[in-house]
Amino acid sequence: MNSPAPIPVSLLTGFLGAGKTTLLNHLLRDPKAGRIAVIVNEFGDAGLDHDLVEQAAEDVVLMAAGCICCSIRGDLSRTLTSLLARRQTGVLDFDRVIIETTGLADPGPVHHTLLVDPQLAPHFTLDGIVTVVDAVLGADTLDQHSEAQAQVAMADRIVISKMDRAHHADTQALKRRLDRLNPRATRLQANHGAVPVEALFHLSPLRRETGPQNVMDWLSAAPLPQNKDPLAGLSGFSVPQPGLAAAFEPTSHHAFDNRIVTASIEIEEPIASGVFDFWLETVIAARGADMLRMKAILHIEGTETPYVIHGVQHIFEPPVPMKTWPHEDRTSRVVLIARDFSQGDLDHCLDVLRMRPKEVVEET
């Protein structure tokens, strides 16, 4: 008998005052949103954000005070475990979870918690990261705060708020910046805080009903658990030697948007599984924290179906095999969004995937 599908978790992020709570309030009023459990992470003791969240969902949970970056692992695990237990006993009835983070939050720890916590991983899955950007103050925020840049770079959807208050020229400049930071995230404009519900959900292709076209849309539009197996899970390739890691040495810190770099590659020939495992392990060991998102559909040598890979920083979802290739196109595609790389170094990092096993040995 098949186990129940994991409960989708949406992460709603954005810098302080961007309009996350306003968007959430509109969402909770919309009957199309379905049954939602909401987790609001507080920053400080006043609980101002919680006061603004309307009691429109079946369950609204106020987490303990503190920044999500330092407290989320323990608090989120306990909160989701409690929600799950109450759902399983019939006390609560919900179909998905939305986590509204503090404005200073890095989205990475939420994904890490969902994936590596043994009590949560079988029952919850990250559906997507939605980042709200203020059209009036967004440019200044991106200038001054690396957290805001990371939130944009890691987003699956970007919602621009307060468009009615911003000058047209400033808005167009902001959109160009968002395109540079994350050219593959779909961008939406909030109408006084409201966006279509269907634009916020079903963002991840790592679910049972996902078709090949969903994966292509996802690609086109960033301490480790002790595990002796290769992180990619596709071969028994040995742990990488330090030689190739030199290609991933940090470059000097760039100002503002230049800290975030996006690169992609298409490879028509099948990739040797050992080469991919070697590449992924080397990237994670050398610069895992700076690899904000990695998305890929891969044609691995000796396999008939594609594998979908997704990683946030140094934590990667298990590879998901797809039933068929999109349009019989067996080209591998990898997209990286990284921090503090030069464009040339990131392009070179991806070029390693074109190597054959012999070349990798010689390189090291």
WORA-V194389 format. One record per residue. N is the residue number from 1. RES is the residue in one letter. OMEGA is omega in whole degrees, -180 to 180 (* if undefined). D_FIRST is the distance of its C-alpha to the first C-alpha in Angstrom with 2 decimals. Layout:
BEGIN
n=N res=RES omega=OMEGA d_first=D_FIRST
n=N res=RES omega=OMEGA d_first=D_FIRST
END
This chain:
BEGIN
n=1 res=M omega=-180 d_first=0.00
n=2 res=N omega=176 d_first=3.81
n=3 res=S omega=180 d_first=6.48
n=4 res=P omega=178 d_first=9.36
n=5 res=A omega=178 d_first=12.03
n=6 res=P omega=179 d_first=14.98
n=7 res=I omega=-180 d_first=17.93
n=8 res=P omega=178 d_first=20.78
n=9 res=V omega=177 d_first=24.03
n=10 res=S omega=179 d_first=27.34
n=11 res=L omega=179 d_first=30.40
n=12 res=L omega=-175 d_first=33.68
n=13 res=T omega=-176 d_first=36.62
n=14 res=G omega=-173 d_first=40.27
n=15 res=F omega=-177 d_first=43.58
n=16 res=L omega=178 d_first=45.44
n=17 res=G omega=-177 d_first=46.52
n=18 res=A omega=-180 d_first=44.71
n=19 res=G omega=-179 d_first=43.23
n=20 res=K omega=-176 d_first=39.64
n=21 res=T omega=177 d_first=39.99
n=22 res=T omega=178 d_first=41.65
n=23 res=L omega=-180 d_first=38.83
n=24 res=L omega=179 d_first=36.29
n=25 res=N omega=177 d_first=38.30
n=26 res=H omega=-179 d_first=38.30
n=27 res=L omega=-178 d_first=34.56
n=28 res=L omega=177 d_first=33.97
n=29 res=R omega=-173 d_first=36.29
n=30 res=D omega=-179 d_first=34.46
n=31 res=P omega=179 d_first=32.06
n=32 res=K omega=-177 d_first=30.28
n=33 res=A omega=179 d_first=29.08
n=34 res=G omega=-176 d_first=26.59
n=35 res=R omega=-172 d_first=25.65
n=36 res=I omega=166 d_first=26.62
n=37 res=A omega=-176 d_first=27.08
n=38 res=V omega=174 d_first=30.18
n=39 res=I omega=180 d_first=31.30
n=40 res=V omega=179 d_first=35.01
n=41 res=N omega=-175 d_first=36.41
n=42 res=E omega=171 d_first=40.09
n=43 res=F omega=-176 d_first=43.02
n=44 res=G omega=-172 d_first=45.75
n=45 res=D omega=-172 d_first=46.23
n=46 res=A omega=180 d_first=47.34
n=47 res=G omega=-176 d_first=43.95
n=48 res=L omega=180 d_first=45.53
n=49 res=D omega=-179 d_first=42.44
n=50 res=H omega=178 d_first=40.59
n=51 res=D omega=-177 d_first=43.50
n=52 res=L omega=-179 d_first=43.00
n=53 res=V omega=-178 d_first=39.29
n=54 res=E omega=-179 d_first=39.07
n=55 res=Q omega=-175 d_first=36.82
n=56 res=A omega=179 d_first=34.96
n=57 res=A omega=-179 d_first=31.34
n=58 res=E omega=-179 d_first=29.30
n=59 res=D omega=175 d_first=29.91
n=60 res=V omega=-174 d_first=32.51
n=61 res=V omega=176 d_first=32.68
n=62 res=L omega=180 d_first=35.90
n=63 res=M omega=180 d_first=35.45
n=64 res=A omega=-179 d_first=38.19
n=65 res=A omega=178 d_first=41.28
n=66 res=G omega=-179 d_first=41.50
n=67 res=C omega=-178 d_first=40.83
n=68 res=I omega=-176 d_first=37.24
n=69 res=C omega=-174 d_first=38.18
n=70 res=C omega=-174 d_first=39.07
n=71 res=S omega=-170 d_first=37.05
n=72 res=I omega=-174 d_first=33.76
n=73 res=R omega=180 d_first=31.82
n=74 res=G omega=-175 d_first=32.26
n=75 res=D omega=-178 d_first=32.54
n=76 res=L omega=179 d_first=29.65
n=77 res=S omega=-179 d_first=27.25
n=78 res=R omega=-178 d_first=28.40
n=79 res=T omega=-180 d_first=28.39
n=80 res=L omega=177 d_first=24.86
n=81 res=T omega=178 d_first=23.58
n=82 res=S omega=179 d_first=25.50
n=83 res=L omega=-179 d_first=24.22
n=84 res=L omega=-180 d_first=20.56
n=85 res=A omega=-180 d_first=21.30
n=86 res=R omega=176 d_first=23.20
n=87 res=R omega=-178 d_first=20.53
n=88 res=Q omega=179 d_first=17.88
n=89 res=T omega=177 d_first=20.54
n=90 res=G omega=179 d_first=21.53
n=91 res=V omega=178 d_first=24.91
n=92 res=L omega=177 d_first=24.37
n=93 res=D omega=178 d_first=22.63
n=94 res=F omega=-177 d_first=22.57
n=95 res=D omega=-179 d_first=20.74
n=96 res=R omega=-180 d_first=22.54
n=97 res=V omega=171 d_first=25.10
n=98 res=I omega=176 d_first=28.59
n=99 res=I omega=174 d_first=30.65
n=100 res=E omega=-175 d_first=34.36
n=101 res=T omega=170 d_first=36.12
n=102 res=T omega=-180 d_first=39.76
n=103 res=G omega=-179 d_first=42.09
n=104 res=L omega=-170 d_first=42.61
n=105 res=A omega=167 d_first=38.99
n=106 res=D omega=-178 d_first=37.68
n=107 res=P omega=-174 d_first=34.16
n=108 res=G omega=-177 d_first=33.12
n=109 res=P omega=178 d_first=32.40
n=110 res=V omega=178 d_first=29.83
n=111 res=H omega=180 d_first=27.79
n=112 res=H omega=-179 d_first=28.36
n=113 res=T omega=-179 d_first=27.17
n=114 res=L omega=-173 d_first=23.87
n=115 res=L omega=-172 d_first=23.18
n=116 res=V omega=178 d_first=24.61
n=117 res=D omega=-175 d_first=23.98
n=118 res=P omega=179 d_first=21.16
n=119 res=Q omega=-175 d_first=20.45
n=120 res=L omega=-171 d_first=20.33
n=121 res=A omega=-180 d_first=18.99
n=122 res=P omega=-170 d_first=15.20
n=123 res=H omega=-178 d_first=15.93
n=124 res=F omega=176 d_first=18.88
n=125 res=T omega=179 d_first=20.16
n=126 res=L omega=180 d_first=23.71
n=127 res=D omega=179 d_first=24.04
n=128 res=G omega=178 d_first=27.73
n=129 res=I omega=178 d_first=31.19
n=130 res=V omega=-178 d_first=33.72
n=131 res=T omega=179 d_first=37.32
n=132 res=V omega=-180 d_first=40.15
n=133 res=V omega=-180 d_first=43.64
n=134 res=D omega=-179 d_first=46.85
n=135 res=A omega=-178 d_first=49.12
n=136 res=V omega=-174 d_first=52.22
n=137 res=L omega=-174 d_first=51.68
n=138 res=G omega=-178 d_first=48.97
n=139 res=A omega=178 d_first=51.44
n=140 res=D omega=179 d_first=53.18
n=141 res=T omega=178 d_first=49.91
n=142 res=L omega=178 d_first=48.83
n=143 res=D omega=-167 d_first=52.29
n=144 res=Q omega=-170 d_first=52.21
n=145 res=H omega=178 d_first=48.66
n=146 res=S omega=179 d_first=46.43
n=147 res=E omega=180 d_first=43.46
n=148 res=A omega=177 d_first=43.89
n=149 res=Q omega=-180 d_first=43.99
n=150 res=A omega=179 d_first=40.75
n=151 res=Q omega=178 d_first=39.02
n=152 res=V omega=-176 d_first=40.13
n=153 res=A omega=-176 d_first=39.30
n=154 res=M omega=-173 d_first=35.70
n=155 res=A omega=166 d_first=34.98
n=156 res=D omega=177 d_first=32.66
n=157 res=R omega=175 d_first=34.73
n=158 res=I omega=178 d_first=38.32
n=159 res=V omega=178 d_first=39.72
n=160 res=I omega=-178 d_first=43.53
n=161 res=S omega=173 d_first=44.91
n=162 res=K omega=179 d_first=48.45
n=163 res=M omega=-177 d_first=49.49
n=164 res=D omega=-178 d_first=52.00
n=165 res=R omega=-173 d_first=53.90
n=166 res=A omega=174 d_first=54.15
n=167 res=H omega=-176 d_first=56.79
n=168 res=H omega=-178 d_first=55.70
n=169 res=A omega=179 d_first=57.03
n=170 res=D omega=180 d_first=55.23
n=171 res=T omega=179 d_first=51.94
n=172 res=Q omega=177 d_first=52.30
n=173 res=A omega=178 d_first=53.10
n=174 res=L omega=179 d_first=50.03
n=175 res=K omega=178 d_first=47.80
n=176 res=R omega=177 d_first=49.32
n=177 res=R omega=179 d_first=48.56
n=178 res=L omega=177 d_first=44.92
n=179 res=D omega=179 d_first=44.74
n=180 res=R omega=-178 d_first=46.14
n=181 res=L omega=-177 d_first=43.83
n=182 res=N omega=-174 d_first=40.60
n=183 res=P omega=-175 d_first=41.24
n=184 res=R omega=177 d_first=37.60
n=185 res=A omega=176 d_first=36.62
n=186 res=T omega=-177 d_first=36.88
n=187 res=R omega=-179 d_first=39.71
n=188 res=L omega=175 d_first=39.99
n=189 res=Q omega=178 d_first=42.94
n=190 res=A omega=176 d_first=42.44
n=191 res=N omega=-176 d_first=44.41
n=192 res=H omega=176 d_first=45.83
n=193 res=G omega=-176 d_first=42.60
n=194 res=A omega=172 d_first=40.21
n=195 res=V omega=178 d_first=37.98
n=196 res=P omega=-178 d_first=35.44
n=197 res=V omega=-175 d_first=32.10
n=198 res=E omega=180 d_first=30.22
n=199 res=A omega=-176 d_first=32.23
n=200 res=L omega=-175 d_first=30.81
n=201 res=F omega=177 d_first=27.05
n=202 res=H omega=-178 d_first=24.52
n=203 res=L omega=-177 d_first=26.77
n=204 res=S omega=176 d_first=24.43
n=205 res=P omega=-175 d_first=22.98
n=206 res=L omega=178 d_first=20.32
n=207 res=R omega=-169 d_first=17.48
n=208 res=R omega=-172 d_first=14.92
n=209 res=E omega=-176 d_first=17.20
n=210 res=T omega=176 d_first=20.33
n=211 res=G omega=-179 d_first=22.56
n=212 res=P omega=-178 d_first=25.35
n=213 res=Q omega=176 d_first=28.03
n=214 res=N omega=179 d_first=26.51
n=215 res=V omega=180 d_first=26.79
n=216 res=M omega=177 d_first=30.37
n=217 res=D omega=180 d_first=31.30
n=218 res=W omega=180 d_first=29.99
n=219 res=L omega=-172 d_first=32.14
n=220 res=S omega=-171 d_first=35.20
n=221 res=A omega=* d_first=35.87
n=222 res=A omega=* d_first=34.86
n=223 res=P omega=179 d_first=35.04
n=224 res=L omega=173 d_first=32.32
n=225 res=P omega=-180 d_first=29.61
n=226 res=Q omega=-176 d_first=30.66
n=227 res=N omega=-176 d_first=28.62
n=228 res=K omega=179 d_first=30.15
n=229 res=D omega=177 d_first=28.00
n=230 res=P omega=-176 d_first=29.37
n=231 res=L omega=179 d_first=28.37
n=232 res=A omega=176 d_first=27.53
n=233 res=G omega=-175 d_first=25.06
n=234 res=L omega=178 d_first=26.26
n=235 res=S omega=176 d_first=28.73
n=236 res=G omega=-177 d_first=30.53
n=237 res=F omega=-174 d_first=33.67
n=238 res=S omega=179 d_first=36.04
n=239 res=V omega=-175 d_first=36.93
n=240 res=P omega=175 d_first=39.46
n=241 res=Q omega=-172 d_first=43.15
n=242 res=P omega=-174 d_first=45.36
n=243 res=G omega=-177 d_first=47.30
n=244 res=L omega=-178 d_first=45.07
n=245 res=A omega=180 d_first=44.41
n=246 res=A omega=179 d_first=48.00
n=247 res=A omega=-176 d_first=47.01
n=248 res=F omega=176 d_first=45.06
n=249 res=E omega=-178 d_first=47.90
n=250 res=P omega=171 d_first=48.27
n=251 res=T omega=178 d_first=50.90
n=252 res=S omega=-179 d_first=53.26
n=253 res=H omega=179 d_first=51.93
n=254 res=H omega=179 d_first=52.57
n=255 res=A omega=170 d_first=53.64
n=256 res=F omega=-172 d_first=51.42
n=257 res=D omega=-177 d_first=49.11
n=258 res=N omega=176 d_first=50.07
n=259 res=R omega=-178 d_first=47.85
n=260 res=I omega=-178 d_first=44.77
n=261 res=V omega=178 d_first=44.42
n=262 res=T omega=177 d_first=41.92
n=263 res=A omega=179 d_first=41.58
n=264 res=S omega=-180 d_first=39.38
n=265 res=I omega=172 d_first=39.34
n=266 res=E omega=-176 d_first=38.25
n=267 res=I omega=-175 d_first=37.99
n=268 res=E omega=180 d_first=37.99
n=269 res=E omega=176 d_first=37.64
n=270 res=P omega=179 d_first=34.37
n=271 res=I omega=176 d_first=34.37
n=272 res=A omega=-176 d_first=34.38
n=273 res=S omega=179 d_first=31.41
n=274 res=G omega=179 d_first=33.89
n=275 res=V omega=-179 d_first=36.11
n=276 res=F omega=179 d_first=33.44
n=277 res=D omega=179 d_first=32.29
n=278 res=F omega=-179 d_first=35.96
n=279 res=W omega=-176 d_first=36.76
n=280 res=L omega=180 d_first=33.98
n=281 res=E omega=180 d_first=34.75
n=282 res=T omega=179 d_first=38.44
n=283 res=V omega=-178 d_first=38.05
n=284 res=I omega=-179 d_first=36.01
n=285 res=A omega=-174 d_first=38.39
n=286 res=A omega=-171 d_first=41.50
n=287 res=R omega=-174 d_first=40.81
n=288 res=G omega=-177 d_first=37.26
n=289 res=A omega=-178 d_first=38.44
n=290 res=D omega=175 d_first=40.33
n=291 res=M omega=-171 d_first=37.53
n=292 res=L omega=176 d_first=36.56
n=293 res=R omega=169 d_first=33.90
n=294 res=M omega=177 d_first=32.65
n=295 res=K omega=-178 d_first=30.67
n=296 res=A omega=163 d_first=30.11
n=297 res=I omega=-167 d_first=28.60
n=298 res=L omega=168 d_first=29.31
n=299 res=H omega=-179 d_first=29.97
n=300 res=I omega=-179 d_first=29.64
n=301 res=E omega=178 d_first=31.58
n=302 res=G omega=178 d_first=29.62
n=303 res=T omega=-178 d_first=26.57
n=304 res=E omega=-177 d_first=26.10
n=305 res=T omega=-179 d_first=24.13
n=306 res=P omega=173 d_first=25.32
n=307 res=Y omega=175 d_first=24.15
n=308 res=V omega=-178 d_first=24.51
n=309 res=I omega=178 d_first=26.06
n=310 res=H omega=177 d_first=26.99
n=311 res=G omega=172 d_first=29.15
n=312 res=V omega=-174 d_first=31.21
n=313 res=Q omega=-173 d_first=34.14
n=314 res=H omega=180 d_first=33.05
n=315 res=I omega=-177 d_first=29.32
n=316 res=F omega=173 d_first=27.00
n=317 res=E omega=172 d_first=23.41
n=318 res=P omega=179 d_first=21.40
n=319 res=P omega=-180 d_first=22.08
n=320 res=V omega=177 d_first=19.73
n=321 res=P omega=175 d_first=19.89
n=322 res=M omega=-178 d_first=20.59
n=323 res=K omega=-176 d_first=19.98
n=324 res=T omega=173 d_first=23.69
n=325 res=W omega=176 d_first=27.05
n=326 res=P omega=176 d_first=28.92
n=327 res=H omega=-180 d_first=31.59
n=328 res=E omega=178 d_first=31.44
n=329 res=D omega=-175 d_first=33.24
n=330 res=R omega=177 d_first=32.25
n=331 res=T omega=173 d_first=34.44
n=332 res=S omega=179 d_first=33.16
n=333 res=R omega=180 d_first=33.99
n=334 res=V omega=178 d_first=34.32
n=335 res=V omega=178 d_first=35.65
n=336 res=L omega=168 d_first=37.10
n=337 res=I omega=-172 d_first=38.63
n=338 res=A omega=-178 d_first=40.68
n=339 res=R omega=176 d_first=43.39
n=340 res=D omega=168 d_first=46.81
n=341 res=F omega=164 d_first=46.63
n=342 res=S omega=179 d_first=49.27
n=343 res=Q omega=-180 d_first=48.11
n=344 res=G omega=180 d_first=49.37
n=345 res=D omega=-180 d_first=47.49
n=346 res=L omega=176 d_first=44.18
n=347 res=D omega=179 d_first=44.79
n=348 res=H omega=178 d_first=45.69
n=349 res=C omega=180 d_first=42.53
n=350 res=L omega=-179 d_first=40.46
n=351 res=D omega=178 d_first=42.78
n=352 res=V omega=-179 d_first=41.65
n=353 res=L omega=178 d_first=38.47
n=354 res=R omega=-176 d_first=40.73
n=355 res=M omega=170 d_first=41.81
n=356 res=R omega=-176 d_first=41.04
n=357 res=P omega=-179 d_first=40.28
n=358 res=K omega=-180 d_first=43.96
n=359 res=E omega=179 d_first=45.17
n=360 res=V omega=179 d_first=42.97
n=361 res=V omega=-180 d_first=44.46
n=362 res=E omega=-180 d_first=47.94
n=363 res=E omega=-177 d_first=47.36
n=364 res=T omega=* d_first=46.49
END
